[in-house]
């Protein structure tokens, strides 16, 4: 019998380019819950303790911020994205 392992996207988010591409794809879908989940996956890949240190936000509050159906402030999202080394960009 073949044993399957659970896919964990955070294992593949090891560069700024991969993170930026992942976020770009999620943003194209336009689903806020999916975006928050993606940011949480990236934070997991980078290490939640490190993100907390880089942003000045509490580790526990970060976990809550990226849980299902949360409504984080835009400022919080921008701090976390900045800690990833990526920027949001609008284009027409």
C-alpha positions in Angstrom: 0.0 0.0 0.0 1.3 3.4 -1.0 1.5 6.0 1.8 0.8 9.6 0.8 2.2 12.6 2.6 0.4 15.9 3.1 1.5 18.6 0.7 2.9 21.6 2.6 3.5 24.6 0.3 5.6 26.3 3.0 8.4 23.8 2.2 8.8 25.3 -1.3 8.7 29.0 -0.3 12.5 29.4 0.0 13.2 32.5 -2.1 11.8 36.0 -2.6 11.0 35.0 -6.2 8.9 32.0 -5.1 7.1 34.0 -2.5 6.3 36.8 -4.9 5.0 34.3 -7.5 2.9 32.5 -5.0 1.4 35.8 -3.8 0.8 36.9 -7.4 -1.2 33.8 -8.2 -3.2 34.1 -5.0 -4.0 37.8 -5.6 -5.2 37.0 -9.1 -7.9 34.8 -7.6 -9.1 37.7 -5.4 -10.1 35.6 -2.4 -9.2 37.4 0.9 -9.2 34.2 2.9 -6.9 32.5 0.4 -4.6 35.5 0.6 -4.5 35.4 4.4 -3.8 31.6 4.2 -1.0 32.2 1.7 0.6 34.9 3.9 0.3 32.5 6.9 2.0 29.8 4.8 4.9 32.1 3.9 5.2 33.1 7.6 5.4 29.5 8.5 8.1 28.9 5.9 10.1 31.9 7.2 9.5 31.0 10.9 6.7 32.7 12.9 9.2 33.8 15.6 11.4 35.5 13.1 8.4 37.3 11.5 7.3 38.4 15.0 10.8 39.8 15.6 11.0 41.5 12.2 7.5 43.1 12.5 7.4 43.9 16.2 4.1 41.9 16.5 3.5 39.1 18.9 3.9 35.6 17.7 0.5 34.6 19.1 -1.3 37.5 17.5 0.3 36.6 14.1 -1.1 33.1 14.4 -4.6 34.6 15.1 -4.1 37.2 12.3 -3.7 34.4 9.7 -6.3 32.1 10.9 -9.6 31.4 9.0 -12.1 34.2 8.9 -9.8 36.8 10.6 -10.0 40.4 9.7 -6.5 41.8 10.0 -5.6 45.4 9.6 -4.0 46.4 6.3 -1.1 47.9 8.3 -0.5 44.4 9.8 -0.5 42.7 6.4 1.9 45.3 5.0 4.3 44.9 8.0 4.3 41.1 7.4 4.8 41.4 3.6 7.7 43.8 4.2 9.3 41.3 6.5 9.1 38.8 3.6 11.1 41.2 1.4 8.2 41.6 -1.1 6.1 44.6 -2.1 2.6 44.8 -3.4 2.4 46.4 -6.8 -0.6 47.5 -8.8 -0.6 47.4 -12.6 -3.1 48.2 -15.3 
